Structures are given as C-alpha cells and as structure tokens.
Amino acid sequence: MDLANLNAFIAVAETGSFSLAAERLHLTQPAVSKRIAALEGQLDVRLFDRLGREISLTEAGRALQPRAYQILNVLEDTRRALTNLNGDIGGRLSLATSHHIGLHRLPPLLRAFTRAHPQVNLDIRFLDSEIAYDEVLHGRAELAVITLAPQTAEPVKAMKVWDDPLDFVVAPEHPLARRPTITLADIASHPAVFPGGNTFTHHIAHRLFEREGLTPNITMSTNYMETIKMMVSIGIAWSVLPRSMLDEQVVRLDLPSIQLTRQLGYIRHTERTLSNAARAFMALLDSVAGTAERKANN
C-alpha cells in the first residue's frame, strides 16, 4: 500500500475536502484526486462519495480510516525507534498546546529548548486542550501541553507541571465589585461569560455551582481566555480566569471559603515510541514541575 496515497486519504477524510487536503499536503488538487483514485483502484473499493462539492466517507472508507492511522503510526514509531539509536536530539517534534499555555507558560521553555537543541524542528499547533488530547490519542502529536482533564485513561498518560489557581473576576465598575461580602449565589445571579461547555475549565467551574445547587447565568461563551478577560473588563459579565492573568483591568472577587484551581501539564501516548527530542522536552517540563513543587513545599 503506497504511503503517499494513504496520507492523501487521511487528509481528505479529516478535512472533508480535496482542495483543503491539497493545501495541507502542499499538492495540487488533481494530484490528490489521482492518489485517492490509485488507492481506490489498489483496494478495489470506493472510499468517498462525491455529491457535488460534498465529500463523505463510504462504509469502506470508514473502515479504512482507523487502520490507516495504525499503519502510519507503526511506521512513524519504527522510524523514531531507529533514529533514537544514535542518541542525537534533532528532527521534528510535533507539539500541541492550548492558546493560553502557549502565550503565558511556554515561551521561556521554548526559548531554552531551542537554544539547547537547535537541530530540533518544532512543529507547534495551538489547539483547545480537548482537541490537543485527541491529537496525542490518535498519534498526530508526540506531546501536548494542556489543561489536564480531571481523569486521564490509558493509553494517554498525564503529568502535572503547574497548579493554576482560578479566581472569580469582574470589571472594577461592576456591581459585585462594590459589595463588601460576596456569596456564590450572588455571583450566579449576574450574567457570566464562560469557557465553552466542552472545555475542562468549564467543567471545573460548573461543578462548583452544581455542588451548591446553583446554576450560573451563562450568557456568552468562548474558548479564548484573552477574549473572556476583555469581555469581563468592559463590565458586561463576570467570569473565572487564571490568577496569572489578573491585572488592573479586572477585580478579583473574594470568596474565602472557595478555592478553584486547574492543573496544567503534558500528556503523551504510552504505546508510542517518543523521539529523543520529545524526551528532552519532557525532561525540561519535569524540571519545571520539580522546581514548582519545591517552592510549594517551602
């Protein structure tokens, strides 16, 4: 089975478009169509239904997709295992990370890593943590540095690097900012802007209200923390933000009996052979985690 044809199949299946697949593979659309036709001829099945501009997998295509991932992952795993034998730290490191972590946590680490290992070609994708999790699960990224899920199941393994305290925040002119005492019920009665319902951060905050028998008045949602902060700062809603993002634009609401935090860290696939570059980046993250733990214990 030709690997170029198999890569073309995966690109079309994931994007749902021959033209988008061509952009991803840096090919022309006719070249992608030719590769799909060759694969269909080799397997003697039709892999896609083409109805006008709509592309969908046939039953055979749906059966092939997970097997195509397995084939390519095994070959990539073999390549890494052989490359690792020389001990060199170089080549491509596929890394997924959330926008917030990429902006606020990773820059000094990436700077140190690239200086220490200039031969590594970093392929960084900024994704929601939940999507980055799937990238690692399906072998499309070696590592992901993300907001960790409350529970992680094999074959994905999570390692905490940072504790990330969360605070309830409003604009300085918001009515809640002027109240001497605040309860969770007070907060729930005002409009809120929250991370999207599919995010780990949303679930952490929402469970707090559920335990108190309350329902927050969520009127808006977005997955970008910087956008949430902007919407809070103009006074139209309250939200929950990482403490590291607080400044004069927003006011922290003091609820002494409530402590919210999320864990940030990295995940990897336990059944995948990691490149030397990935192992070196994990070692850097582990050293940061060790430093943070020592500070917390002192």
Secondary structure, DSSP 8 states (H G I E B T S, - for coil): --HHHHHHHHHHHHHS-HHHHHHHHT--HHHHHHHHHHHHHHHTS--EEEETTEEEE-HHHHHHHHHHHHHHHHHHHHHHHHHHTT----EEEEEEE-HHHHHHTSHHHHHHHHHH-TTEEEEEEE--HHHHHHHHHTTS-SEEEEE--S---TTEEEEEEEEEEEEEEE-TTSGGGG-SS--HHHHHTSEEEE--TTSHHHHHHHHHHHHTT---EEEEE-S-HHHHHHHHHTTS-BEEEEGGG-STTSEE---TT--EEEEEEEEEETTS---HHHHHHHHHHHHHHHHHHHHHH-
